[in-house]
Amino acid sequence: MKALVMEQPRVAVIKEVPYPTPKTGEVVIEVMRTGICGTDFHIFEGEFLSPYPLIPGHEFSGVIHELGEGVEGFAVGDRVTADPSLFCGKCRYCLTNRGNQCENWGALGNTVNGSMAEFVAVPARNAVKIPDEMSFETAAFVEPMACVVHAMNRLQLKPGQSVLLFGAGAMGLQLVQSLSRLGASSLTVVDVSARKLEMALALGATEAVFVSEQARLSGRRFDVVVDATGIPSVIERAFAYLGKTATYLQFGVTPKDAGIRLNPFDLYHKDWTILGSMAINYTFLNAFDWVMEGRIALEPLVSKVITLEETPAFLAQPKDPELLKVQIKIR
């Protein structure tokens, strides 16, 4: 089968690789759509936890092509999406509902081969059937929405709190919709793109601020500050906007060796809460329900659809600040 293989940092090639014959309890999915995530860029740059060589891709949809031994409840031809999480189910973290911190954590497209290929093998328990009226385009968003649901579970936003969000990319705009639905009184969004800020306002933000006009926020403090950029310099400056007893949420993925400066006296004296939000934590089905009911606008977030053959060059070029989600159409 044809796949994109990251052979080492900054080396991605399209090549023929063996078909992933399903093991007991697995299904093979013929991939239709797979999204390109910020984490995929970090893997391409050698900034994540991934081994090489690796077929990336972890937000996807498709059709069941083959069933492994012992699989029940699915049939060849079923339209599906899948949770890429590979939790061991046995360690202390898995047994206390903290699977995303599994001592043997893995994920399709992150630690084992993923969905930037014609076919991907998935544990059947991770697959979720999608209704005929749900497009493959939308179904490939369930995984990123599951990350957002986990972040919202971590944040526990209180109705009426003021929120400042850095980053209005595809993930940022999913956060905008979620935060506004969960009760933010005001939701200020900062970005470099006028088009993205317009979309943020249309999707639930109450204020849009260009990075070049960030001085407008001088002296203001918020109950919640969220970073969806993963840019260390943005993250470091974000703490200046935390009010007393405020909460900071790190959602964006940074390079693994990134660092910032933080005043520990402010952390102590102002009773700040600092949260991380790592991937998915048993939130895929919740996200699927949210998406299935049309509660979050997703298809408008797709800026571009490319082929698998176009993907290596796309990963290698400078990021376009105007792009939202880019998806790969495999079939």
C-alpha positions in Angstrom: 0.0 0.0 0.0 1.0 3.6 -0.4 1.9 5.7 2.7 3.7 8.8 3.8 6.7 7.7 5.9 8.7 10.1 8.1 12.1 8.4 7.9 13.8 10.9 10.2 13.3 14.5 11.2 12.5 16.6 8.1 12.6 13.6 5.8 9.1 12.5 4.7 8.6 10.3 1.6 5.8 8.6 -0.2 6.5 4.9 -0.6 5.1 1.4 -0.8 4.8 -0.3 2.6 3.3 -3.6 3.7 -0.5 -3.8 4.1 -1.3 -3.9 7.9 -2.8 -7.3 8.3 -5.2 -7.2 11.3 -4.3 -8.9 14.5 -6.8 -10.5 16.8 -9.3 -7.9 17.9 -8.3 -5.4 15.2 -9.9 -3.9 12.1 -8.2 -2.5 9.1 -9.7 0.8 8.0 -9.4 2.1 4.4 -8.6 5.7 5.1 -10.7 8.4 3.3 -9.7 11.5 5.1 -7.0 12.3 7.6 -6.3 15.7 9.2 -2.9 17.3 9.6 -2.4 18.2 13.2 0.1 20.6 14.8 1.7 17.5 16.4 2.4 16.1 12.9 4.5 19.2 12.3 6.4 18.6 15.6 7.0 15.0 14.6 8.3 16.2 11.2 10.7 18.6 12.9 11.8 16.0 15.4 10.3 17.8 18.3 7.9 15.2 19.7 8.1 11.7 21.4 7.8 9.8 18.2 10.2 7.1 16.9 11.4 6.9 13.3 10.5 5.7 10.7 6.9 6.4 11.3 3.7 6.8 9.3 2.0 9.8 11.0 -1.7 10.7 11.1 -4.1 10.3 14.1 -7.3 12.2 13.2 -9.0 10.2 10.4 -12.1 8.5 9.0 -12.7 5.7 6.5 -14.4 2.4 5.8 -13.7 -0.9 7.4 -11.8 -3.1 4.9 -11.0 -6.2 6.9 -11.9 -7.7 10.3 -9.4 -9.5 12.5 -10.2 -12.6 14.4 -12.7 -12.2 17.2 -14.1 -8.9 16.1 -17.8 -8.5 16.7 -20.2 -5.6 16.1 -18.5 -4.4 12.8 -18.8 -5.4 9.2 -16.7 -4.8 6.1 -18.0 -1.5 4.6 -18.9 0.2 7.9 -18.1 3.9 7.8 -16.0 4.7 10.9 -13.7 7.0 12.7 -11.4 5.9 15.5 -9.8 7.0 18.8 -6.0 6.7 18.1 -5.2 6.2 21.9 -3.4 3.1 22.8 -3.6 2.7 26.6 -2.3 -0.4 28.2 -5.4 -0.7 30.6 -3.2 -2.2 33.3 -1.1 0.5 34.9 -2.0 2.7 37.8 -2.9 5.6 35.6 -5.2 3.6 33.3 -6.9 2.0 36.3 -7.6 5.4 37.8 -9.1 7.0 34.6 -5.9 8.8 33.6 -5.2 6.8 30.5 -3.6 9.7 28.7 -0.8 9.4 31.3 -0.5 5.6 30.7 3.0 4.3 31.7 3.0 2.6 28.3 1.3 5.4 26.4 1.0 5.0 22.7 -1.1 6.4 19.9 -1.7 5.8 16.2 0.5 8.1 14.2 2.5 9.2 17.2 4.2 6.0 18.5 3.0 3.4 15.9 2.0 3.8 12.3 -1.0 5.9 11.7 -3.5 7.1 9.0 -1.4 8.9 6.4 -1.7 5.8 4.4 -4.2 3.9 2.3 -4.9 1.5 5.2 -4.4 1.6 9.0 -4.9 -1.2 11.6 -6.9 -0.2 14.7 -8.1 -2.0 17.8 -11.8 -2.7 17.1 -12.7 -1.3 20.5 -11.3 2.1 19.3 -13.5 2.3 16.2 -16.8 4.2 16.2 -19.4 3.9 13.5 -20.5 7.1 11.9 -23.9 7.8 10.4 -24.4 8.0 6.7 -25.2 11.8 7.0 -21.9 12.5 8.6 -19.2 13.3 6.0 -15.7 11.8 6.2 -14.5 15.4 6.4 -16.4 16.0 9.6 -15.7 12.5 11.1 -12.0 13.2 10.9 -12.6 16.1 13.4 -13.8 13.8 16.2 -10.2 13.2 17.4 -9.3 16.9 17.8 -12.7 17.5 19.4 -11.9 14.8 21.9 -8.8 16.7 22.8 -10.9 19.8 23.3 -13.4 17.9 25.5 -10.5 16.7 27.7 -9.3 20.3 28.0 -12.7 21.4 29.0 -12.9 18.7 31.6 -9.6 19.8 33.0 -10.5 23.5 33.0 -14.0 23.2 34.7 -15.0 26.6 33.4 -17.4 28.4 35.7 -20.3 30.2 34.1 -19.6 33.9 33.8 -15.8 33.7 33.9 -13.8 35.9 31.5 -11.5 34.1 29.1 -8.5 35.1 27.0 -7.5 32.7 24.2 -4.3 32.9 22.2 -4.5 31.3 18.8 -7.5 31.1 16.4 -6.4 28.3 14.3 -8.5 25.2 13.7 -8.0 24.0 17.3 -8.5 27.6 18.7 -11.8 27.9 16.8 -13.0 24.6 18.3 -12.0 26.0 21.7 -13.9 29.2 21.0 -17.1 27.3 20.3 -16.7 25.1 23.3 -15.8 27.9 25.8 -18.7 30.0 24.6 -21.1 27.1 24.9 -19.8 26.3 28.4 -20.6 29.7 29.8 -17.7 32.2 29.3 -19.1 35.7 29.9 -16.5 37.3 27.7 -14.1 35.6 25.3 -11.2 37.6 23.9 -9.2 36.0 21.1 -5.7 37.0 20.0 -4.3 36.1 16.6 -2.3 37.3 13.6 -5.0 36.7 11.0 -7.9 39.0 10.3 -9.9 36.2 8.7 -9.4 33.9 11.7 -10.4 36.6 14.1 -13.6 37.3 12.1 -14.4 33.6 12.3 -13.7 33.6 16.0 -16.3 36.4 16.5 -18.8 34.5 14.3 -18.3 31.4 16.3 -18.7 32.8 19.8 -15.8 35.2 20.7 -16.8 38.6 22.1 -13.6 40.4 21.2 -10.9 40.0 18.6 -7.4 41.4 19.0 -4.6 41.5 16.4 -1.2 40.6 17.8 0.0 44.0 16.6 -2.7 45.7 18.7 -2.1 43.6 21.9 -1.3 46.8 23.8 -5.1 47.2 24.0 -5.0 44.5 26.6 -2.5 46.3 28.8 -3.6 46.3 32.4 -6.5 43.9 31.9 -6.8 40.6 33.8 -8.9 37.5 33.1 -10.2 34.6 35.0 -8.9 32.1 32.5 -6.1 32.3 30.0 -5.7 29.6 27.4 -2.8 29.1 24.9 -3.6 27.3 21.7 -0.4 28.4 19.8 2.3 26.3 21.4 4.7 29.2 20.9 6.9 29.6 24.0 7.2 33.4 23.7 3.4 33.8 23.5 3.0 31.4 26.5 5.5 33.4 28.6 3.7 36.7 27.9 0.2 35.1 28.5 0.8 34.9 32.2 0.7 38.7 32.5 -3.0 38.6 31.8 -3.9 36.2 34.7 -6.0 37.8 37.4 -6.0 36.8 41.1 -7.1 33.2 41.6 -7.1 32.8 37.8 -6.5 29.6 35.8 -4.0 29.1 33.0 -4.5 26.2 30.5 -1.8 25.0 28.2 -3.5 23.4 25.2 -1.1 24.1 22.4 1.8 21.6 21.9 5.3 23.1 22.2 8.6 21.6 21.2 9.5 19.1 23.9 12.6 21.0 25.0 10.9 24.4 25.1 11.2 26.6 28.2 9.6 29.8 29.6 10.2 32.0 32.6 7.6 32.2 35.3 7.6 34.3 38.5 6.9 31.8 41.3 6.0 34.5 43.7 3.1 35.5 41.5 2.1 31.9 41.3 2.0 31.7 45.1 0.7 35.1 45.9 -2.1 35.2 43.3 -3.3 31.7 43.9 -3.0 30.8 40.3 -3.9 27.3 38.9 -1.8 26.0 36.0 -3.2 23.2 33.9 -1.9 21.1 31.1 -4.1 19.1 28.7 -2.5 16.1 27.1 -4.4 14.6 24.1 -7.4 12.5 24.9 -8.6 10.9 28.1 -11.6 8.6 27.5 -13.3 11.6 25.8 -13.7 10.3 22.2 -17.3 9.2 22.6 -18.3 12.4 24.3 -16.7 14.3 21.4 -18.4 12.1 18.8 -21.8 12.8 20.4 -21.1 16.6 20.4 -20.1 16.4 16.7 -22.9 14.1 15.7 -25.5 16.5 17.1 -24.0 19.4 15.1 -23.2 21.4 18.2 -19.8 22.5 16.9 -19.2 23.9 13.4 -16.3 21.9 11.8 -16.5 21.8 8.1 -16.0 25.6 7.8 -12.6 25.0 9.5 -11.2 23.1 6.6 -9.1 25.5 4.6 -7.5 23.1 2.1 -7.6 19.5 1.0 -4.5 18.0 -0.5 -3.4 14.6 -1.8 -1.0 12.2 0.0 1.6 13.0 -2.7 1.4 16.7 -1.9 1.9 16.2 1.8 5.7 16.0 2.2 6.2 19.3 0.4 3.4 20.8 2.5 5.0 19.7 5.8 8.3 21.2 4.7 7.2 24.6 3.6 6.8 27.5 6.0 3.4 27.5 7.8 0.8 29.8 6.3 -0.8 31.8 9.1 -4.1 32.0 7.1 -4.6 28.3 7.0 -7.0 26.5 9.4 -7.3 22.7 9.1 -5.7 21.0 6.2 -6.9 17.5 5.4 -5.5 14.8 3.2 -7.9 13.0 0.9 -6.7 9.5 0.5 -9.6 8.1 -1.5 
